[in-house]
């Protein structure tokens, strides 16, 4: 904003263009959020600045500027609707088309006077800041600054049509404050371009005097960090795209010179659009990643991507549960030693064992001796029963039926590419029929010993095709507990391993009630510090649910499943009580297992030292040395007739190169179906009760 007013009339023209665009957008009823975010006006800023620096400011010019702004808005809407079909941004194409039409038509309007501002730099500086501005400019010019550095700053200034080094320095400072990664890419992109021009023998005066180097700066930032997740691959990509951009620049410069048109930002627009179109046309790319949610900050995009990849990398899988009640042991896992080989390697065999690891009582000579025999088999997922075998007799212990290998079986269809197969069921004990719709947890049959089964066990596999015996697919179990020597471990979307004792999560009714947050609900926050608050449960346009605090204008987004409550992101005041509630309850298992502990990762932007975070930003595309970690432990549970009293503790820890920088501890209690939590901050104890009734 400051730089655009280095030429006062240019800055004023930019303001008029914005006002025109916003007013007309509101009048035409366009999306208010898009208007507020500048989607329909940033191209108008450029048209205003470009015309303001080119023409003298008079009544005729203002009249002309208003209609040029309207034209730019119309081009913006039109091009947006064309490109959004391909998930492509319109960038500054509306400005490019509008400015070319203005340049071609401008000589027809005799009342428009070409400005000589910018030709006499010292006069312009004197008009802005008097003799002090002139002296500063001369002092900078007298410094022995290498030409490439001068050209870099002037190229930055040219982005806002200010062709002097002071404007470039201010823009560079602003860029550094806004994004360390973008600033780094601007340097890498420009100086690689400068040396590439020298190497290839191109006319380097294009960079020195025409200041079109800003195309390479913008292209580097856009491709390297804005439209992609910044990493080593994105840095290599901009190095590959700089020669491509130079070809576009040289070719279009020659073509446009025929019509007397300036190149402006055409190379940037073409290069970025080509890159994104090709990238989005590919089926998969493990090197270049596109942000799932655009946060308009390279750092936030990177940190959120890294964190979400750890937390939700497998959340696109359907939520599969184990097909049984209670604790079962995996007698054969994926790629097991016996039958889980080749096309059938991704399968699990289950049985029940006692404290001595025996799967039967007595001598184990009859079926009823086996603990798992005749135990209920559950639907592991919602679906449609599409195939059943219920006529294969149970084998005697030690015998196998190879001819009817799969035994009695039920196939449940979840989707066209996901089927669950449950095998070796008991004869004449299947409780469903073909065509039945089942819900997860419904009893579909009982464990038997049919087919290739020398002793009772349950065979469970997920497959891509609907036939019994189809090849298996690699697929995780959604949420479950592993028990090892009376120690419990939480697993989310993981693959169970052979010899593990596993179980489905059994939710606690008090936990379910305490974390029952539904849209439209009001949360009363009672505090011992006499700071009572009211929060709301809302949903956004994309049906994401969040807790909103009007007092601090803060939002905490969350996912709430049958077994797990998880916060996903936070926006707003990081000194608010909602933020600390977000930290304390970052991930909650809605059940109780004695002494169970689990952890999770947080985005670095949430909870970090600002100076250290800025240093991390510079190295973040290559190495993240700062870690933020959430931990939670369940200590005690007292069961009552209608509810439970549960005590937990959680903490947030920030470490740099393994050394703890900061830590906050929380105590969480579920009492009378309400969340109680407390923490100490700056030697002050804060305690809260969340009432969701």
Buried (B, 14 or more C-beta within 10 A) or exposed (E): EEBBBBBBBBBBBBBBBBBBBBBBBEEEEBEEEEBEEBBBBBBBBBBBBBBBBBBBBEEBBEEBBBEBBBBBBBBBBBBBEEBEEEEBBBBBBBBBBBBBBBBEEBEEBEEBBEBEBBEEBEEBBBEBBEEEBBEEBEEBEEEEBEEBBBBBBBBBBBBBBBBBBBBBBBBBEBBBEBBBBBBBBBBBBBBBBBEBBEEEEBEBEBBBEBBBBBBBBBBBBBBBBBBBBBBEBBBEBBBEBBEBBBEBBBEBBEEBEEEEBBBBBBBBBBBBBBBBEEBEEEEEEEEBBBBEEEBEBBBBBBBBBBBBEEBBEEBEBBBBBBBBBEEBBBBBBBEBEEBBEEEBBBBBBBBBBEEEEBBBEEEBEEBEBBBBBBBBBBBBBBBBBBBBBBEBBBBEBEEBBEEBBBBBBBBBBBEEEBBBBBBBBBBEBBBBEEEBEBEBBBBBBBBBBBBBBBBBBBBBBBBEEBEBBBBBBEBBBBBBBBBEEEEBBBBBBBBBEBEBBBBBBEBBEBBBBBBBBEEEBEBBBBBEEEEEBEBBBBEEEEEBBBBBBEEBEBBBBBBBEBBBBBBBBBBBBBEBBBBBBBBBBBBBBBBBBEEBBBBBBBBBBBBBBEEBBBBBBEBBBEEEEBBBBBBBBBBEBEEEEEBBBBBBBBBBBBBBEEEEBBEBBBBBBBBBBBBBBBBEEEEEEBEBBBBBE
